[in-house]
């Protein structure tokens, strides 16, 4: 059985094959993908915002110890009104990192969700759809060529039980001190720090309503020490090969959905007996929107950018 499989599909088939469930065996992450400096479309690797922005200029371990660790954070940022209002100083280190990440601070935590519809939402959120587009004979748009978004589905049971990825507990007081030694020592096949953090393990001493609304969980993936600087999907595959893991189902399934196919069909080409519905409308009708997934200004920002008139 292949560790990783790719499926070219439609959003309708993806939704029908991956209904929302209370089973936390699978986690999902959506990415729009984009274009390189040559103007060529390419799929983005699963890489943290911290590693993308800092590359090898600054390590995440040093960032934690210098700026986010309890004493330094309180000394440098403790007087900020927003920090005091949200009681960020009182949070545990991992809680603080996750909270700040939801407000735009780069970390090595990759956001995932247990809900496949929410993964679709975040894959689409950065998309900018031309107001006027052209349509093929079947009624679908053809503005974006071969561009596609990707939904990553990861089997947590295989991660933990077969590949032996460590599960993170937010109560770890020495998380920052262990980061560069203990974590790297345990899972250093490609020189990466990695761990899995389930929603159930995140402490409830402080409100993180966005995390709850987004049904979120995280994979800590710091690839700063890797010579290849590879994405999480490739790293896990190489790790499975190194450990000679034998599995009966894929650990990673990547669903690729073309940008054009996610938009509603032209009315002149739609089915007269079955109303064609675009993905934007489908998500909104299923209460997947900035209004429901966020509790602050970010929800309004996403909705102002996101929902397009489909007609």
N, C-alpha and C positions, 0 to 999 in steps of 0.2 A: 504494500500500500504506500502510495506517495505521501510524503510528509506535508507537501503543499500542492494544492490544485487551483487552477484558474478556470472560471466559467464566464463565458460571454452570454449575457442574459438581458432580459428586460426588467424594468422596475416592477411590473405586474407579477412576473414569475418569481422575482426575489421576494416580494412581499408574501406571496402565497406559500412559498417554501420555508419562510422564516417568520411565522406568526409570533407576536409578543407572547412571552410566557414567564411564569414565576421561576422556572428552572434556570439556575445560574451557571449551568455547565458551559454556556457559550457567551462570549463577549464580542462586541462589534465596534468597529471604528470606520467612519466614512471619510474619504478624501477626494476632493474635486480633481486633483492633479493639475498640470499646467504646462507651460512652455519654457524651454531653456533660453539661454542668451542668443542662440541662433534662430529663435523663432520656431523651433521644432517641438512638437508635443511629446511629453514624456511623463511617465508615471513617477510620482514622488515616492521615495522610500519612507518607511515608518521610522521617523527620527524625531527626537524631542526638539522643541523650540529652543531650548538652551544650547544643545549641540549645534543646531543650524546657525544660531546667531553668534556664538562665541568660538565655534570650531575648537582650535587648540589654544586660544588666547587665554582662557580661564577655565579651570576645572570646576565641576559642580561641587566637588568636595570642598574646594577652597572657597567658593561662593557661599556655601552653607556656613563654614566656620567663621568667615570674616563678616558676613552680613545678616544671616538669618538665625544663627545660633542665639539662644536665649539672651545671654548677657549683652552681646554686641547689638542685637536687634533693639533691646530695650534702651541701651545707651544712645544709639544713633537715631532711632525712629520713634522712641516711646512717647515723645511729646506731640507727635502729629495728631491733630484732632480726630481724623478718621481712624487712626490706629487705636486711640483711646475709646472711641465710640463703639468700635467692633470688638474691643477687648483682645486684640491680636497678640499683645504681649503675654497674655495669660494662656494662650494656646500651647499645646505640645508642638514640637518641632515639625513633625510630619503634617499635623493639622494646619499649622501656619503656612507651610509650603503649598498645600492644596488650596487653602483659602486664597492666598495671594495669586495663585495661578488663575483662579477664576476672575481675577481682576487685571489680567494682562501681564503678570510677572512670569518671565520665562523660567521653566524648571525642566528637569529630566523625567517628569512624570508624563506619560502619554495617556490622554483621556480615552477611555472606552465606555461603552454603555451595554447594559443587558438587553436593551430594547432596539431591535433592528430598524424601526421607523425613526428613532432619534438619530441613529447613525446616518440614515439617508438625509435627514434634515441638515446635519452638520456638513455632509458632503456637498450639499447644494447651496448652503448659505453664502459662500463667496461668489457664486455665479452671477454674471451680469448678462442678461438676455437682451439682445437687440429689440427695440420696440417694433420695428418692422422687419420681418424675415421672409425668406423664400421657402417654398414647400415642394417636396417631391410628389410624384404621381400618387403615392399612397396617402398623402396628406400630412406627413411628418415634416418638421423643419429640417433644413439642411445647411444651417449656418456654420456649424462647428467642425465639419469634416470628420476626421477619425478620433476626435477628442472623446474621452470617456472618464467617468468617475469610478472609484473603486471602493467597495465595501469589504472590509477584512473581518472574517469570522474566525475566532480562535477558540479552540477547545481547552478550557481551563483544567480539566481532569488530566489531559495529556501533559500540559505544562508542569503541573505539580507532581503527578504520580510517575510519569515516565521520564521526563527531562529533568525533574527534580529542581524546578525553579522555586526559590524560597518565597514563602508568603510573608509579607511585611505586617508587622503589628505596630500600630501607631503609638503604642505605649512605650516603645523602645527609647529609653532615656539617652542611650549612648549612640543613637543613630548616626550623628555627625562624626563621632570619633571612630566608629567602626566602618564608616563608608569607604575610605580609601584602602583599608587593609582587609577587614573581614569579608566585605561584599566582593571585592575584587578577587580575593583568595578562593572563594567558593565557586565562582562562576567566571573563570577568566580564560575560557577557550579562545575567545576573540578579543580578550582584553576589555570586556564590558562588565559594568555593574548592572544587575538586573534583579527584579523582584516583582511579585504580584500583590496588589492591594485591593481586596474586595471591599465593597461598600459596608458590609456587615462589620468590618474590622475598624471602621472609622468612628472614633469616639463621638458621643453626642453631647459633650459638655458645652459646645458652642454650636450655634445654628449655621449650617451650611445648606441653605434651602435650595440653592442652585444644584448642588450635588444630588439632593433627594429628587428634585424635579426631573433631572436629566438621567436618573437611574444609573448613576455613574460609578465607575471603578477605574483603576489605574494599573498600568505596568510601568515600573521604574526601569528606564533603559538609558544608561549613560555609556555612550560608545566613544568617549573621548580618548581612551587608551588603545583603541583598535587601529591597527595599521591600515586596514581597508576602509575604515569609517563607514561601515555598512548599515543598512536599515535593519530594524528588528526582525522582519520576516526572514531575511537572509541569515541573520545571526542565529535565530532559533533553528533554522534548517541545518546550518553547519554544526550547531551544538548537538542536534539529534544524530547526525552522522558520526560525530566524534564519540558519542556515548553508545553508538550502535543500537539505537532505540528501535524496537519492533512494534508497530502499531497496526490496528485493524481498520482505522478510519483516519482521514486527514486531520492534522492539527490546525492547519491554516487553510481556509477556503477564501479565495479572492473573487468576488463578483464584479465584473466589469460591465458598466452600463453606459452606452453612448449618450453624450449630452443632448443630441437632437431628439433621441427617443423618449426623453423624460418629459417633453412638453406635449400639451394636448394637441390632437390632430386638428387640421383645418376643418371648419364646419362643413365645407362643401364635400369633404372626403370622409366624414365621420359616419359611423354606422347609424342608419335611420332608426333601428329598433333598439340598439343599445347605446346609450349616451357615453361617448368617449370622455374620459376624465384625465386631466394631466396630474402629474405627481404633486405639484404645488397645491392644487386643490384637494387632492386626496389626503395629504398630510394635514392641511388645515381642517378638513372635515373630521379627522381623527385626533384633533386637539394637540397636534404637534406644531407649535408655533413659538415665537419669542415670548408671547404673552403667558404661555403655560410652562415654558422651560426655564425662564429666568424670573427673578423677583426684583430686578433693578433696571437701571437705564439700558443695560445690554439687550434686554428683551425688545425694547422699543427700537433700538438700533438695528437689530437683526430683522425685525418685521418691516421697517422702513425700506431696507435693502432687498428683502427676500421675496415677498409674495407678489407675483406678477399677475396682471389680468390675463386670464386664459379664456379665449373666446374663439 
